[in-house]
């Protein structure tokens, strides 16, 4: 108690004498043990002594509404402590051991301590079995909300507003006794769906505004006590559920500044409802039904999970008036064309398409749709084109009219049913043909045993043509494995002019990259493994890259056209990216006689890379971690659109949020600290590397630059040390950037903050790539990025490039037609 007297300033004037049990605000038990310290609103400064937890009988610590600063001392193992009021002070740090052993803690508040260093909600909070209220608003908490609420059976109030929490809502919220949940106004924003709220049946207040929550508003009909629901300034989409309007006790609700669709909801007159009629995507600014055609399209959007792309562009009550991806007839009344190509949509094909009776063209190719093709689509009277190619569809193939051009390749689970065998007779014919084919293949297998090794090395993947015959047939280029061509060595050798030095594009530890050109002018890039490297990590990297790029395809991941294994040769053949690497355009633009990248170009490149990584981390069929993202592994096409390359170090991630132990790999300067020190890798390793690339684009400086002073060599360390303020950042940005516009300056600072967040030392404090895409996407929306003519099939999409090259390889078009 003498220490407490000494560290507080000014010391309470009533604290006189040696009997501290008689000091004002101090209570003791019969043994003169301190049980309570009540110093609320005493205008105190100073600090709390670190040995305050020696007061082993302490039950109440209340020092709120003062100006006490310094470290909050740990309260560990004060088993009798029940009430802690630390709010409204100037404390600077919070100990990780604070809650250890506080088994009787009922009430805790540390709100409004804005000077606290960043700290996490501890995992051991669940040991506070009797906790009823937890207040930590504006307390600089970072990271995720721990999933520990299944043990906090008595918790009724959880206030965490105005912090920097990220991630999704913990599933252990379900079934909890929480009545008051305040998690609004996070710096970066919590994300994901809020479906778990439907299982929080005791909820009375739920403040979720100013976050990044997405998806639809769930059915909250079981939350019968819900009175106050704040949802504004998020990314909610879809229709407002009818059950929300019928909640018996709802009295206050806000949902403005989202992307909500459908009719404007109608609440009871006693409800104070801020609906955002003018800043959502409702079909009408006032209550009333939507146009029938609009309802059909919204039902279609529901089958895709209400994508943000559609929620942003489908506004108003007239689908023929500036709705994205929608075209109408000359009367501008009937939808005739829906083009959803290459949009990365997931979900299923809705039968509601059949209700658009004037539909002529329906393009759904190159997405991630699953399930069957609804048979009812065959009833569309005017349908001319249905493209469902390159999805994950399954089930029967409907029998469309001969006038319908039906594209459905690239769906490996589609078909294999009676529609492929239209009659009993045909069925038996196919069985006999299949049996005969098997017999022939077995005989050929015995005959070709001596040639197996050569086949493996692509020296005879098909019949060698007669050199006296004319034509462009090139059978050794017609072998495909999972959509990737197995190409003969001779074809690659010819395309690169026998690997001429004049065609060298770059060189790395794996080998040399060459520019190549087929006879018809189609350009390719060929990575050739160093001669003699037929064992060890390089071969493993080669096999990894082939395996990964067979699995994932995205417009912002470089496309593998094919590969070749020929004796000691290992070759990878990619689409050609004419503008080289991002590293060249940032650091060597003068040597390459190009213009420096503008700010808009850099932001768009960053967004492209972020989208590619987001797909790699969890939106594709399999989760992967790249492990070697850097500016030299980011390639640029004719339009300076970016694609991530070099997948030799990719690691499979069963759950992208968990770390996986592996050998440390990558490039120094881009490697996250936890990966370098522990060898455990997660998707946050790629986030760290991406943040480093953002810093390179901001400053024009390399991730590692040995020409700089010692304290500036490592870009990330230097950035975090010296560039935390806006004015400091503006002094060191790339001098080639035009900063005359205030909007550009603001955007540069936003990207600087994002880069700093992505490279935080604690991986749990880094955002995921979905958040990065949102932040950069919001900047790109402020101006019109360069677009490719959609009538030409979105020419920068990998699927078009791949399909063209695949056709040429299958037919021999663009090759010489001869072999060595």
N, C-alpha and C positions, 0 to 999 in steps of 0.2 A: 504493500500500500504506500510505503514511502517512495518507492520507485514511481508509482502512478502519480503521486503528489509532485514529484520532481520533474516528470516529463510533460505534464500538462502546463499550458501557459495561457492565461495566468492561472496559477493554482487557485482553486475555489477559496474565497475569503473566509468561508465558514469552517474550513478544515483547520482547526486549531487543536492543540493538545496531542497527546500520544495515544489516546483511545480512539482509534479510527472507527470503531463501531458507533461512535456518536457523531461522526462527520455527516454533514447533510448529503443525502442521497445514497448513503451506505447502510445496508442492513446486514445483521449478523445473526447466527443462531445462538443457542444457549451456551455453546462452547467457544463463543467469540470467533467463529469461522465466518468469513464474508460470504453471504448468499446472494446479495444483489448490489449492483452499481448502477444508479439511475442519475445520469447527468445530461438529460435532454435539454437542448436549447439553452446552454449556459455560455454561449459565445466563446467557447474554448478553442485554443489552438494547441500547438505542440504535438506530441505523439503518444501512443500507448506503449508501455514497456513490454519487451519481448517475454518477460517471465510472468505475465499476468495469468497464464494457465497453471501457475502453481497454486492458485486459489481453488483448491480441489472441491470445495463445497459450493462453488458459484453456480447459481441458478439463472440469474438475469444479468445481462450486460446491455445497458441502454445508453448510448452516447450519441444518438442521432441529433441532427440539426445543429452541428457545430462546424468548426473549420479544422478539425484534427487531421493531420497529414502523416506521411511516413508509411511504414509497412504495417499491415494488419497482422497482429501476432496470431500464431496458431492457437486454437482452442482444443487441440487434440487431447482426447482421453478425459475431458471434463464430463464425466458420466452423468452429472446432475444438471448440467446446463440445459435450460428449456427455452429461454428467450434471448435472442441476439438482435440488437438494433444498431447497425453501423451506418445507416443510410444518411444521405445529405452531409457528407464530409468531403475531405480532400485526400483520402488515402491514396497511396501510390502503388501498392502491390498486395496481392492476395495469395496466401500460402497454400500449396497443394495439399498439405496435411490437415487443413483446418477442420474438416468434418470427421476425421478419424476418431472413432470411439464415442461420438456424440449420440448415444443410443436413445437419449430422452429429449432430443431437440424437437421443439414444437413449432417455433416461429423463428424465421431468419430473414433479415433484410439488410442488403448492402446497396440498395438503389441510390442513384444519383451520386455516384463517385466517379465522375468522368475522367479523373486523372489516373485511375488504376492502369497498370500495365496489362496487356492482353492476358487473359487467363481462361482456362477451360472449365466447364462444369465437370466435376470429378465423377469417375465411375463408381466410387465408393459411397456416393450419396444415398444409395439404397439402404445403407446400414443405419440411416437415421429413420428407424422404423416408425416413430411416432410423429414424423414431420407433417404438419397441417398446412403451413403456409411458407412459401419460398418467394421472396421479392428480390429481384436483381435487375431492375430496369436501369438502363443507362449506366452500366457498370463495366463496359468494355470486355464482355465475354465473347470469345471467338470459338470457331469450330462447330461441331455437331452437338445436338441435344442427345445425351447418352440414353440408351434404351434400357432404363432401369426401373420404370414405373410400375412394373408388375409386382414389385415388392413394397412400394410406397402406398399401402392400402388406405392410409388416413389423409393423404395429401388432397387438399381441396382447392388451394389457390396457388397458381404458378404464374408469376409475372416476370417476363424476360424481354420486354420491349426495349427498343433503341440499343441494340447491341450489334454484333457482327456474326450472328449465328448463320450457318450454312447447312446444306444437306436437307434431308427429308424429315418428316415427322416420325418419331419413333413408334413402332407398332405396339409397344407396351402401353401407349395411351389408351388402347382399347380396353374397355372394362374398368378403367380407373375411376376413382371417385372425384376427379377434378371437376370443380364447378366454375372456376374462373381461370381462363387461359388467355394470357396476354403475350403475344409473340410478334407484335407488329413493329414496323419501322426498323428492320435490320439493314445494316449498311450494304451488304451484298445481296442478301435475301435468301430466306429458306425456299426450297423448291419442291417439285414433285406434286403429287395429288394430296388432297385432304380427306381421302376416303375414310381414314381411321376415325374421323370425327363422328361418323355415323354410329360408332360403337361406344362413344363417350356419352352414355345416357344420362349422366348427372349434370351435363353442361348447362350453365346459365349465361355466361359471357364467353365469347370467343372472338378475340381481336386478332385478325390475321392480315390486316391491311399493310400495304407497302412491303411486299415480298415478291417472290417469283413463283408462287404457287400456280399450278397449271391443271389441265384436265377439266372435267365437268364438276359442277357442284353436286355432291352426293345426296342421296336420299337421307334426310335427317329426321324422318318421321318418328324415330325412337327417342329423339332428344326432346322429350315433351316439356322440359323445364327451360328450354333455350329462350332467352329474352333478347339478348344483344349479340348480333352477328355482324362483324366488320370484315368485308372482303374486298374493299376498293383497292385499286392500284396493284393488281396482280395480273395473271395471264389466264384467267378462267375463260373457258370456251363452252360452246354448246348451249342447250336450252336450260332455263331456270326450272328446276323440278317443281311440279304442282304441290308436292308435299311440303315444300318450304313455305309456301303461301298459306298453308293450312295448319302450321304449328300453333298449338293452343295458346302459348304464352309469348309468342314473338311480339316485341314492341319496338325494336330499333334495329334497322338493317341498312347496310351500305354496300353497294356493288359497282360504283362508278369506276371508270378507267380500267375496264377489262375488255374482253373480246366476246362477250356473251351474245348469243344469237337467238333467233326465233322471235315470238311475240313479246312485247313488253309485259313483265309480270304485274299482277294486280294483287295488292295486299289489302287487308282490312283497313278501314278508315282510321282506326286507333293506332296503327303502326306508322312510326316515322321512318319512311323508306326513301333513301337516296339511291335511285336506280341507274343514274347515268344514261338517260335516254339518248343523249347526244354524243356520248363518248364510249359507248359499247357498239356492238354490231347488230342491234335489234332491227327487225325488218321495218318497224314503224316507230315514230317518236311518241306515239300514244297507244293506249291499249286497243287491241283488235287483232283479228286473225291475219296471218301472213298469206300472201298469194299462193295458190295451190302449187304452182311450179317451184316457188321458193321452198315450200315445205318438202317437196320431193328432193331437192338438192341438199337441204339440211339433213334429211334422212340418209342421203348418200354420204354426207360429211361425217355423220355419226358412225357409219361403218368403217371409216378411216380413223376414228378417234378424234374427230373434230380438229384436223391439223391447223396449226397457227396460220399457215400460208392461206388457207381458205377463209379462216375467221377474219383475217385482215382485209381480204379483197372481196368478200361476199357481204356487202352492206346494202341496206335498202330493201325495197319490196319489189324490185324489177330485176330479174336475173339477166335480162338482155341489156341492162344499162350498166356498162363498165364493170361487170363481174369477171374476175380473172379466170382464165382457162375455160371460159364459156363463150360459144358463138351461137348466134340465132339466125333465123331466116330473114328474108327481106322485109317482112312485116314487123320485125323486131318484137315478136310476141312468143315465138316457139323456139326452144333450145334444140339445135340441130347438131352441135359439135361440142364434145367435152374432151379436152386434151390434158391428161394427167401424167404425161411421160416424164420419167426421170425425176420424180419429186420425192423419192424415198418414203412414200406412204406405206404404212403397214395396215393391218386389219383384213377385211374381206370385201368381196364384190357384192354390193347390195342388190337384192331383187328390185329395189325401188327404181333402178335405171329403166326398167321396163315401163314405168309410168310416164316416161318422157317419150310420148308416142311419135314425135317428129324427129327423134334422134337418128342421125345418119352416120356419125363418126364417134366412136368411143375408144379413146387411146389410154390404156392403163399400163403400158409396157415399162419395164425397167423400174419396178418398185419392189416392195417386200410383202405383197398381198398373199394370203394363204386361203385355204378352204376351197370349195368347189366354184365352178362357173354356173350361176343360176340358169336352169333350163328355160326359165321364163323369158330370157333375153332373146330366144329364138322367135318370139312373137312380135318383136319390133318390126313394123311393116316397112320402114324406109331405111333400115340399117344397111350400110354399105361396107363399113370397115369396123372390125373389132380387133384391137391389138392388146393381148394380155401376155405378151412374151416376156421372158426373163423375170418371173415372179416365183413364188413357192406354192403354186396352186396344185390341187389334187382332185381326185374324183373322176367322174366320167367326163368325156368331151361331148358337149351338146352337138346335135346335128343341125347346122345352120343352112339356110338356103344357099344355092349355088351363086347367087348374086352378092353374097357377103364375103368379103375378103377377111379371112379369119387367121390371125397370126397368134400362135400359141407355143412356139418353141421356147426352150429355156425354162421349162417347168418339169423337172425330172419325175415328179410324182403324179403328173397329169396323164390320164388315159389308163391303159391296161384293163380294159373292160369290154363289154359286149359290143360297144359301138365300133371297136376296131375289128370285130368279127361279125358282120351283119347277117350271116346266115349259118345254119348248121353245116351245110356243104362246105362253105368257105372255111369254117373252123377246122374241119378234117383235112382240107387241103393244106392249111397253114401248119397243122401238126405234122403232116407227112413231109412238107418242105423243111420244117424245122428239124425233124429227125434226120433227114438226109443231109442237111447242112452240118449237123453235129458230127455225123459219120465222116463226112469229107474233111472237116476241120481236124478230127482225130488223126486221120490218115496223113494230112498235111503236117500235123504236129510231129509225127514220127519222121517224116521226110526232111523236115526243117530243123531237127535237133542240132545238126552241126552248125547251123547259122544263127543259133540263139544269141551268141555273144555279139555278133555283128548287128543283129536287130536291136539289141540293148543299146548299142552305140550309134544307132540311127544310120548305119551304112546300107541297110536294105529294108526300110520300113514299108516298102511297097515294090511292085514290079518295076525293074529298070526299063525305061522306054527304049525303043529302037532309035538310035541316033539318026537313021535315014528317014524316019517319019517326020512330017511337018507338024506344026501345032505347038501349043504352049503347055502341054500336060507335064506336070511335075509331081508324080505320085509320092515321092518321099516327103512332100510337104502337106499331105492330106491326112496325116495321123493326128487326132485330137484327143487329149485327155482332160476331161472336166473343162472344156472350153479353151484350153491352151494348146497351141500347136507344137508338135515335136518336129523341129526343122532340121534339115540336113546341113552338115557343115559346109558343103559346097555352095549352097545358096547364100549362107551368111558370108562366106569368103568372097563370093562374087559381089555381094551388095556393098561390102566395105572396101572394095578394090584391094583384096588380099591384106586387109588390116593395115592399110597404108597409114604412115605417120601423119599425112595431111588430113586424115579423117579423125584424129584423136580429139575427143571432146574433154576428157579429163582422166585423172589417174588417182587411185586410192590404194588402200592396203589389199583390197580384193584383187585388183588388176586394173586394166585400162578400159575406158569406155570409148567406143568408136561411133561415128556417124555412118549410117548406111543408106543406100537408096536402091529400091527395086527398079526394074527396067521401065516401069510405067511412071516413075517419078515419085512413088510413095516413099517417104523418108522413115527410117527406123533408127533406134539407138541400140548398140550392142555392147554388153558388158562381158569382157573376156577375162576369165580367171587367169592369174599368173601361171605360166607354163610349169608343169610338174607338180602343181599343188593339187594332187588327187586324193589327199588324205587330210585329216585334221579339221580345224575349225572352219576353214574357208569352204570346204566341201559341205560341211554341215550347214553353213550359212547359205550356200547355193540351194541346198535341198529345202531349207526353211523358207526361202523367198519364193520358190516355185510353189510350195504347199500353201503358203499364206495367200499368194495372189491368185491361186485357183479358187480360194474360198471367198475372198472379199473383192467386190467391185464397187467403185464409187467414183463420181466425177472428179473428186479431189484426191484420189489415190492413183498413182501412176499405173497404167495398164500394162500387164505382161502379155505380149503377143505370143511368145513361144520361147522354147529353149532347145539347146542342143547338147548332147553328150557324145563325144566322139574320141575314143581312146583317152588321152590325157586332157582333152579340151572340154571346158565347161563354159557354155555361152548362154546369156540371158538376152532376149530380144524384146525391147520395149517400144511403145509409141515414141516418136521423136518430139521433144519439146524445144521449140526453135529459139526461145529466149534464154536458154541456159538455166543456171541456178540463181536462187535469190542471193547467195553469197557474192556471185560475180556482179550482179546488178547493184549491190550495196557497196562493195569495197573495191571493185575493179572496173567500174563503169567507164572510166576514162580510157583505160587500156583497151577495152572492147569497143570503144567509140560509140557508146550509147548515151542516152540522156539519163540523168539520175531519176530515180523513182519519185513521183510526186506523193504527197501525203495521202490523197485518195487512193492511189494505187497501192500504197503500203497497207492501208486499212483493209482494202478488199483482199489483198494477198493473205493478210492475217486471218480474215474471216474464212477464206477458202481452206486454209490449213486447219483452222479450228473445226470446221465442218468435217474434214477428212478424219481428224483424230476422234471427234465425237462418234462418228460411224464406227471407227476401229474399236473404240472402247466399249460400245454397248448397243449400237443401233443395227449392227450387221448380224449375220447368222452366228458368228462366234466372236467372243471378246478377245482382243489382242492388246498387248502393250508394245509400242514401237521400239523403245529403248535407245534409239540413236537419232532422234529428231535434232536437226541443226539446219542452218541456213543453206549449207551446201547439199542437203538432201531434200530441198524444196525446189521443184522445177517449175518453169514458167513457159506458157504457150504463146502463140502469136498475139493474143489479147491480154497478156500479162496476168492470166488466171493461173492459180497455183495448184500443184499436185504434190503430195508427199511421196517420196521415193525411198529406195533402199530398205528392204524389209528382211535383210539377212539376220538381224538380231532380234526379230520380233519374238515375244514370249506369249504363249497362250495363258489367258487369265480367266479361269472358271467363273470368278466373281471379281469384276474389275475394281471393287472397293477394297478387296483384301490384298495384302502383300504376299508375294510368292518368292521363295528363296531361289536364287540362281547365281551363276557366275557374273561378276561385275563386268559390264561392257559399256561401250558408248564412247563419247568424246569429251575429254576434260574441258571444263567450262560450261558444259550443258548437263553434266551428271548431277542429279539431286543429292544432297548431303546424306540422307538416310540410306540411299542406295550404295553410295561409295563406302559408308562405314559399316553397314550390316549385310550387304549383298541381297537385301530383300527389296523387291520391286513391285510397284503397283501402278495404276494409271496415273497417279499423281507425279510419277517420275516424268512422264510425257508432258504433264502440265507445267512442271518446272522448266523443262527444256523449251517449251513453247514460250513461257515468260521471258526466257533468255533471248529467244529470237525477236520478240517484241522490243526488248531493250536494244538489240542491234539495229532494228528498223528505226527506233526513236533517235538514237545517238550517232548512227553511222560508224560505230565502233565494234570490234570483234569481241566475241565471248572471252577469248584469251588473247591478250596482246602484250608480248614480251618487250615491245618497244616503249611501253609506258612505265612510269615510276612504279615501284613495288606495290604501293597501296592502291594502284589503279589498274593493275594487270588483269585482275579477275573482274569482269564487267558487273556481275551480280552483286558482289561484295561492295564494290565502289558505288553502285547505284543505290543500294539500301543505306549506305553510310552518308552520302552527300546529296542525294537528290530527292529528299522527302518533301521538300517544299516546291510549290509551283514555280516560283521565281528562279530557284536553283536549277530545276529541270530545263527551263527555257534557255538557260545560259549554255547548255551543253548538247542541245539537240543537233542533229545533223545539219550543218550550215547550208546544205543544198535545199532544205525545206523552206517553203514560202510561208512565213508566219504573219503576214500582214493582216489577215482576217482574224478577228477575235474568236469567231466560231472554231477556226482551225486550232487556235491556241487552247481553247477549252477542250477540244477533242484530243489534242496531244496529251494534255494533263490527265484526261480520263484513261487513255491507253497506258500512260505511265503508272497510274494507280493500279490498273489491271495487271500490268507486268510485275509490279511489286507484290501483289496478292498471289500471283501464280508462282512466285519464287520464294515464298515464305519458307523459313527453315523447317517448321513443323508441317508435315504433309497434310495433316488434318485441317490446317488453316487455308490450304489452297482450294480454290473453287474447282468444280468439275468442268469438263469441256462444254457441257450444255450451257452453263452460265456464261462461259467465255463467248460462245456463239451468240447468246442473247445480247451481251454488252456490245460486241463489235457489230452485230446486225443492226442494232439501234442507231449506231453512227452511220452505217452505210445507207440506212433509210433516209437520211437527211439530204442525200443527193442521189442522182440517177447513175448507177454504175453502168459500165459498158455491157451491152447485151448482145447476144447472138440471135440472129433472125430465127424466130421459133418456127417459121414455115420451112426452114431448112433442117429441122429436126434437132435444134439446139446443138450446133456443130461442134461445140467443145466438149461434148459428153463422151466419156470413154466407150460407152456401148456402141456408138456410131462408128468410132474409129476402129474398134475391135471387129465389128461385124464386117466392115469394108475389107480389112486386112484378112480376116478369116476367109471371106469369099475368094479373095485373090489367091490365098494359099491353097484353098481347096481346088480351085480351077487351074492354078498355075499362071493366072493372069499377073503380069508384072514380073515374071521370071523369064529366064532365057530358054527354058525348055531343054537344056542339055545337062549332062552330068560328066564329071571327070572319071 
